[in-house]
Amino acid sequence: MTKSESLFQEAVQYIPGGVNSPVRAYGSVGMTPRFIAKADGPYVTDVDGNRYIDYIGSWGPMILGHNHPAVLEAVIKTAENGLSFGAATELEVQMAEYICQHIPSVEMVRMVNSGTEAVMSAIRAARGYTGRNKIIKFAGCYHGHSDAMLVKAGSGVMTAGIPDSAGVPAGCTQDTLTAVYNDIDSVKAIFDEFDGEIAAVIIEAVAANMGVVLPKEGFLKELRELCTQKGAVLIFDEVITGFRLAFGGAQEYFGIDADMVTYGKIIGAGMPVGAYGGKKEIMEMVSPVGPVYQAGTLSGNPVAMAAGLTQLKILKENPNIYVHMADLGEKLFGGMKQLLKEYGRTYPVNHTASLGCVYFTEKDVYNYEMAKTSDTDAFADYFRFMLEHGIHLAPSQFEAIFLNHAHTDATVLETLDVMKQYLESRA
Ligand SMILES: *Cc1c(COP(=O)(O)O)cnc(C)c1O
């Protein structure tokens, strides 16, 4: 038995399913998880000493690669002054100022500890601001695990085959209305039915929790116009796309400003951080200035702020990082497309910038229904082969491949070579 296997046997006795987040479980690919001991640059190493080229990157935060020396140094130096004070600090002001200076739509921001918290709080603020209750989300988009958002919520929920979650009272989701991604008419129909009742529309501007689904030309712009016309708050959930598609996230990438934005993942550089921000008049609804209550013992934690701010500054000051990742993306995802074609598989490879996904289906994937046409058993077979040959992919068809700046032409070529071996062995 490997050390990972024996750790897993122990883990399941004390942790539900042996994991602290269901996306880490290997159930849907018929395996048990590899336990990671350490990571460096584009690699992770498991407790048995196997090294993998890593395409999870902690689900996005490690955009500079693992163990970046500047981030590590910031964490260590800041920790020497104390881990948490539960009082105001200079670092959180610097972080907030930096975000507001560099993200045009964000005039004020509040730090929290996870993406889930960021979305939950943004929705509360949007409801408080508009005095309305109903929220529109899109099928297949994931916005964290707060009660109101666990409706048609993508990856983790999809993989487990749970349509919804137990333990969420119907009352908590009765105001969550679900539209179809890339279908503006489905949004208009909801606005028509609930005229004057929609507080906010929340969307992943590139949906990266049902694989990777790109917005069709004009879709986001029409959504923007619709929200403005109806007085609904447009929230871009940029927990994955923020600081990834471009420094200014999806807003910069697509040239569209949201009214509110939520961040997570990259903003903490691997520490538990989230944030929500937007127009001043909305953000001033939040306590202690406004009537919308939201708080957090560890929010704006100095060590987390030091890590995140260091990473953000590196990203902002080195725009070549985005050029490099886009180039790697073209090589990796373009190479995958080419290989699949060579072996007669007409699978779509959806990708943009440093995010991509191969769907094991013959259909074009532009929404949740189409994503669900994928053959998850075929994906599992591919996943196992890749893992056994040193490629660490997310253990689900419905997750993105995350490239980061530490990847190189060499790691990309090695990955394509393994994929070729896989296709050859199954030809
Ligand atoms: C990961 C994710 C979240 C939730 O963030 P956590 O930090 O896991 O709570 C919310 N929205 C999107 C788009 C995400 O990808």
The ligand as an ORCA input file, in Angstrom:
! r2SCAN-3c Opt
* xyz 0 1
  C     -13.936     28.770     -5.733
  C     -15.090     29.634     -6.089
  C     -15.932     30.197     -5.118
  C     -15.834     29.832     -3.667
  O     -14.617     30.187     -3.104
  P     -14.134     29.434     -1.743
  O     -12.919     30.183     -1.371
  O     -13.895     28.021     -2.140
  O     -15.234     29.580     -0.766
  C     -16.886     31.102     -5.522
  N     -17.027     31.445     -6.807
  C     -16.254     30.917     -7.773
  C     -16.431     31.369     -9.187
  C     -15.278     29.980     -7.453
  O     -14.548     29.421     -8.417
*
